[in-house]
Amino acid sequence: MPRLLDDAAGRHPRRPALHYYGRTIDYRSLREAADRFAAGLHRLGVQPGDRVALILPNCPQQVIAFFGVLRRGAIAVPLNPLFTEEELRHQLADCGARVAVVLDRGYPTVRAARDGLPLEHVIVTSLVEQLPWTRRLALRLPLVQARRWRALLTAVVPDEPGVVRFAELQRAPHQRLRQHRQHRLDPSRQLAAICYTGGTEGRPKGAMLTHRNLIANAAQQHAWDTGVRDGAEVTLGVLPLFHSFGLTSAMIAPVMKAGAVVLLPRFDRDQLVKAIRRHRPTMFPGVPTLYDQVLDSPRLRPSDLRDLRVFISGATDLGERTLARIEALGGHRLIQCYGLTEAAPAVTANPIGPSARNLTVGVPLPGTDVLIVDQEQPTRVLPPGEPGELVVRGPQVFAGYWNAPLATAQVLSKGWLRTGDIAVMDEDGFVSVLERHSDMIKMNGFSVYPTEVEEVLRRHPAVHECAVTGEPDERCGERVIAHVVEHPAYPFSADELRRHCERYLAHYKVPAEFRPRPDLPRNLLGKVLRRRLREDPAAPATAAPAPRARSGL
């Protein structure tokens, strides 16, 4: 992976690598910053194979730290900066991170979560650090507006044992860690990242992605898009880089072709439209709800999108309305994809052009084998048109789950990955995903695992039983709905349950609605039938809803 950055800096040293609120970092500077960070990790005692947690939004420090960690031979663990203390503690403990990189505003959460963990150093940074000097100067002025922005962008972090400033690592004497001085590695075995995903057990698991997995998937995406130009592409980086979709499509793939990435720490429609108008992006990885919100903006002009070659859509269902709106912009420029974190993440995609069938998730990427098999007899391949479990084989398939050999054995067999998704393939090889076997909910592209939310709900004395499902929503893809059977001795209160969930869950995981129920539909084995709740919340146990077509990374 570090060679990608070296090669890009060698071919195009002065090409923009990152655009961030008026500041541009070229490839030579990005490589030097990553090298300085790697040298700083060396001084902190980080060894090859150690885990370094990156708890950051989309900002230059995320990219610098990611490549710096890999330069050192360590393993990057991207984590969601919106996580609560409990969520962070679980994943920090699971991966055994020795170092974490975090924004100053997120430091109190990390500080509370690190008790009893092997976390030795916390590298603290700020969104303000990478702003142009003119904007940093404006934030120092004693104006009401400046004070408001300072409060939003910065926070005071005390000088405590183990706290290291990101800026101090960058000011250290330059020490280039070239490949021959690096820990020698086998890219097909050496881990580059641990990206947390989930499954039927509810608790997120760490998907181990090797250097080969990430490079292969980026190369597959470029092989698919034959119009990509070396050193000339501009990618909108609004998808979170701690998510596998954003990591590959909005960071690794652009670096492979020495392209520029426009970094946006959070979604703000007006800021996004302003970035589109200023930087004229050519590639827009995103989700359908994100596209709809941009297209709904009164500030958007049709001419703002004339340079956009490709929309890379994933993470949630693509509706006909969204598809028609994008195609109306001129030509067939949408790639509807499917993938999962365990495949780094892309597996299938639609062709660019009139042969696309974007209400499906397309056909397998180069070097990727996809089969539809019988769930009960995975060795039996099903014919076209018959639904079954989608299995994948290819260079992007992960190495397994971190510290979970049993879970790994359940999904990996002789190089084949059992996705757990129910899909159907037509005669031409186009795949449609019908249902997620794990009942995972997609909220604005983020994964919400029902059992994780249910575990928190059950701690409240008012909850006797509960089940969490997703409900289609035009703005965010799906809403989280909690179906609650109240305890007979404790009255049901939606506001109280909401406050309870907000204490333990990131905001996008908190149910949008709490629906009281006398009981929950179950099968003969006593398992809650979430699909019955999704299709008809008041349906009797004998109802038999039809499957709903689904797709997305």
N, C-alpha and C positions, 0 to 999 in steps of 0.2 A: 503493500500500500504506500509507504513513503516514496517509493520510486515514481509513483504517479505524479506527486508534487514536484519531485526533482526533474522529471522529464518535461513537465509543463513549464517550469521555470527556466529550463535549458532552452526550450524552443521559443518561448514568448516571455522573456523576463520582464518586459515593461507592459505586458497586457494586463488589463484590470482582472483581478481575481475576485474581489469582493467590493460591493457598493453598500455603504451603510450610512444613511442619513447625511449625505453630502461628502463623506470621506470615501476615497477609493484606495484600495490596497492592491498593488500589483503582485505578480507571481514571485518575483525576486524577494520582495519584502515579506510575503506570506511564508515563503520557505525559510527565510532567516528567522522570523518570529517563531515558527514551529521548532526550529533547531534550538533557539534560546530556551524555549519551554522544555524541550527534551533534556537540555543540559541542566536546567533547574530541577527537574525530577530526579536526575542523577545525583545532584547534591543533596536532595532530600532522602536519598537512600532507596529510591524506587528501583526494583530489579526487573529484568525481563520476566514476563509472566505475571507480575503483580497487576491487580485491578485498580483502575483509576476511574472514579465516578464523575461524570460530567453532568451536573445538575443545572443546566443553562438553557435559556431561550435562544432563538436565532440571533446570534451576534458574532462578530469576528473572533472573540475568545473561544467560542465553541469550535470553530474550524481550526484555529491555531492549536488549541489543546488536543483535539482529536488526532491531528497528524503528529503533534509532538509526543503524545503517548505512544503511538505506533513506532515513531522513530526510536524511542527508548526500548522498544521490544515488549512494552507492557500491553495490557488489554483495556480498551476503552469500554466503559459501561454507561451509555447515555440514559439518563433518568429524567422524568418529567419534573420540572421545577414547580409545578402546581401541586405536587403531592403533599399530603399531610404528614405529620410526624410519624404516625404509625405506618403509613405506606412506605415512607423512606426507610424507616428502620428495618422493615422486612427485607427490602431489596438490598440495602447496604450490608445487612448481616448475611444474606444469602450469597452474595458475590464475594464477601470478605475484602471489600475495598480498603486499601491503606491510605489513599488520598482521595479527596473530593474537591471539585472545582465548582464554586457556587457564586451567585450574585450576592451582593451585600444585603439586599432586602430578604433573601432567602436564608441567610446565615442563622437566624434564631431557630428555624425549623431543623436545620442540620445539626446545630449545637444540641438541641434537645434529643434528637434521634440518635446521636453518636454514643450516648452513655452505654458502656459495656461492650462496645464494638471495637474491632481492631483498627478503626480509623485514626491514623496518627497525625495527619496534616489536613487542614482545610484551606485551600487556596481561594481567596476572596477577590472578586472583581466587581465592576460596576458597568452599567450600560453607558455611563458618561465617559468612561476611559477611552473608548474608541471613537468618540465624536470628533469632528474637526475642531481645531483650537478656537475658531470663532464662536461655535456653539457652546463650547465649554466655558469660554469667557462670559458669554451672555448669561449662563446659569449662575455665575458668581455675582452678577449685578443685583443690588438690593431692590429689585422690583417685585411687585406682587406676583406677576406672571412667572418670573424666574423662580421665586420661592415655591410656587405651586409645582413647577416641573422638577425642582430639586427634590421635593418631598416624594414625587412619584418615581424618580429615577435613582435616588441614592438613599442610603441609610448608614448610620454610624455603626461600625463594627469595633468592639474593644480589642485592644492588643492583649490577647490571651495566648497561653501556651498552645502551640500547634497551628496558630493562624498565620498564614503567609499571604502576602499581597501579590496578586498577579503582576502588577506593574513592576514589582521588585525583581521578579524572575526575568522580565523583559529587559530590565536595565543591567542585568549581570553581564560580565565580560563574555563576548561572543565565543562560543565553543561549538564548532560544527561537528555533528556526529554523523559522519558519512557512513555509507553502507558497510564498508570494510571494517569500521570500528564498532559496528553494531553487533548485537547478538545475532549470530547466524541462525536462520530459520528455514523451515520447510513450509512454503506458503499454503500447501494443501493440508497441513496439520496445525500450524501455528494460528492461534486465535487472534483475531483483530478486534472483535467486539462481542459483548454479551448484551443482546437486546431482549428486554423482558416482554413476554407475551402471556397468553393465558390458555386455558383449555377447560375440559369438562370438570376438572377438580376445583376450578375457581381461582386458586391462588396463582398469580402470575409466575411463569417459569422463565429462566434465563436461556434464551436460544443462543447457542455458541456458533458464531459466524467466523469462518477463517478468512485470511487474506484472499485466498483463492475464491471463496464464495462471493465476496464483495466485488472483486475485480471482474469475475466472470459475469455477474449480473449487470454491471455497468457496461461491459463489452457487448453483452447480448442486446441491451437497449440501444446502443449505438449501431449495431449491425441491423437492427430493425428499422431505425430511422436513417435511411441512406442519404438524406439531405443534410445531415449534420456537418458543420464546417469547423475545422480545427482553428481555434483561437478567435472565433467570430460569434459564438452563441452567447446569448444573455438569458439566464434562467431566473425566474421569480422564485425566491426562497421564502415563501409564506408558510408552506407546510413545516411543521416542527421537525428539526433535525434529529431530535431524540427518538423519532418514530422511524421505523425501517424504510417506509416509503420516502420520507423526506431525506433520510440519510443517503440513500442511493441515488434518487432522482434529482435532488437539489444540492448535493455536495459532491459525492464521489464521481458520478457520471460527468458533471461539468468539469471537474478537475482533470479527468482523463483526457478531455479534448481542449484543455486550457481555456474554458469558457468563463464568463463572469457570472457571479451569483448576486442578486439583489436581496440583501438580508432584511427581513422584517420581523422584529421580536414577537409581535402579536398581530392578530388580524384586526385591522382598522380599515374599513372600506374606503374612506377618503384618502388615507395614507397610501393604500394599495393603488388606487386610481392615479394618485400623484406620482407614485413610483413607476407605473406603467407609462405614463406620459413622459417622464423624464428619461428613463433608461431604455425605452423601446425594446422590451424583452422579445425573444424569439421562441421561448419555451415556457410553458405554464403548467407545472405539475400541481394538481389540486383535486378537489372533490366536487361533485355536482352542486352541492349547496353553496360552496364558495363561488363557483362560476355564476350561479344565479344571483347572488348578492352583488357581485361586481357588475353584471349586466343590468341590474335594477338601479344602479347608481345614477342619479340625475347629472352627476358631474362627468360621466363617461361619454366621450364622443366616439362615433364609429371609427374615425381615423386613428384613435389611440391604439387600436388593436391591429393595424395593418401589417405590422412587422411580426406578429405572432404566427409562427409556422405550425406549432403543435401544442395542443392541449392534451396533457397526459392525465387521464381521469381514472380514479380508483377509490378505494376505501368504503364506498357505499353505492347504492343503486343509482343507475343513470336512467332518468325518466325521459320519455319521448319529448316533453316540452323543452327540457334543457338541451337535449340533442338537437332539436330543431333550431333553437336560438343560436347555438354555436355554429351550426352549418349555415345559418342565414348570414353569418358574418362574411362568408365568401369561401367557397370550396370545402373540401372534406379534410378538416385539420384536427380531428379528435382521435385519440387512441384510448379506447376503453380497455382497461387492463384487469387482470386478476392476479393475486398473489397472497403471500402470507409471510410473516416474519421468518419462519423456518426456511424460506426459500429466498431470502435476502433482497427484496421480497418477490420480484416479478416472475410469473410463470407463463401467462398467456397475454396476448395483446391483439388488438385488431390491426389490420393493415392500414397504412395511411393512404387514403384515396377512396375512389368510388366502390372498391370491393369490400370495404368495411361493413360489418354487421354489428353496429355498436350497441344494440340491445342484447347482444351476447358479450362474452368477455374475450372473444377472439380465438386464436389458434396458438399452439405452443411457440415460445421463443426459440431461436436457434440453439441447438444442442440440448433441447429439453424434450423429454418423453412424457406424455400425459395419457393415462388410461382411466376408463370408468370401470370399476370392478364391483362385484357383489360384496356388500358389507359383511355378510356372514361367512362368505368364502372368498377372501381377497385374491386367491389365485385364479378365480374365474373372471375373465374379461367379458364385459357386457357388450352387446352389439349397439350400433348407433340407434339413438332414439329411446333407449332404455335407461332410466335413472339409476344411479348407484354412487358409490364413493369415489371421489377423484383422488388419484395417486400420481405422484410426480417423481421423476428421476432426472438429474442434471447436475452440472458443476456448481450450481447455486444452492443446492440442498445442504442444509446445515449439518454440523458435526454432532448434534445432540443437545440435550438440556443440561445445564450446569448443575452438578451435584444431584442429578435425578436419573440414574441408570434405568430404573424401571419404566419411567415415563418415556425415556428415549427408546427403549426396546418396544414399547407399544406403538410407536409411530414410524420407526425406521426398520427396514428389513431389506438386506441385500441392495442397498442404495436407493430403495424406493421410500418415499415419504407418503404416509397416509394422512391426508389433510383433514379428514373428518367431515368435509363438505360434500353435500349431495348435489350431483351435477348430471348433466346429460350432454352427449356429443352428437351432432348431426352428421349426415353423410359426408359433408365437406370438411369435417374436423373442427368446426366452430363449437365452442363449449358454452353452455349456459349453466350457471350455478343456481340451484333451486332453494337450498336451505343450508344454513350453518348448523352443523351437527351439535356444536357446543352451545348454541343459543346465545352467542355473543351479540351484544348490542353495539351499533356504530353510531356514535354521537359526534357530529362534525368531524368524522374521520378518526376519532379516538375510540379505542376499544373499551367497552364496559362489560365486565363479566358478572352475570346475575348472581352467582353464588357468593361473590365477594361483597356485593351490596346486601344480600340476604344475611350474611354472617354478621354484619354490623347491625342490621335491623333487629335480629333476634336478641341482641343484648338489651334491648329496651323492654321493660316489664310489661308494656301494653301489647307487645307482639306475641301472640300465641303461635301462629304460623305465618309464613309469608312466601311469596314467589315474585320474582322480578322479571319483567319482560320489556321488550321494545315495542314502541308504537310509531308508525310512519309519521313523519313531520316534514312539512315543506321547507322549513328554514334550516333544520339541523340534521336531516336525514332520518333520525329516530329519536324519540323521547324515552326516557327511563320511567317506567310505570311500576309502582310497588303495589301488589295485591296483598292485603293484610287481613288476617283473621285475628281479631282482638282478644286479649285475655279477659275472661269473664269478670275478674276482680279489678280490672284497670280500664278506665274509659279511653276510647280511641281519640287521638288528637293529631291531625295532620301537621299542624305547626310545630308541635313538640317533636314529632318524628323527623321533620325536616331539620330542625336545629340539632337533633341527635346525629343525623347523618352528616351534616356539615362539619361536625367535630372530628369525624374520622375519615371522611372521603373527600377527594378532589371535587371541585364544584360541578364538573360535568358528569360525575357519577351519582350525584344526589338526585333522587327521583323527582320528576316534575309533578307527579301526582301520586297520591296515596289513596287507593280504593279499598274500602272495607268490604269484606266478603264473609259469608257465614261458614264457608269451607273452601277447599281447593280441589280442583279435579285431579284425580290420580288414576294410574293404571292398576292392573291386578297385583303388581309388585309393590304398590304404594308410592311409586315415583310420581312427582308432580308433573302434570302435562302442561308445560308452558305454552306449547303451540295452541292448545285450546283457549288459554287465556288471551293470547295475542289475537286470534281470529274472532272470538266472541267472548268478552269478559264474563257474560252471564250465561254462557252456553252450558247445557247439562253435560254430564260426563260421557254421554253417548255420542256427542257431536263429532263429526268427522270433517274438519276443514281441509280445503285443498291447499297444496303447497304454493307459496308465492315466490316468483322468480327473484333471485338475489344475485348480486355480483359485487366485486370490489376488492381492493387490497386490504 
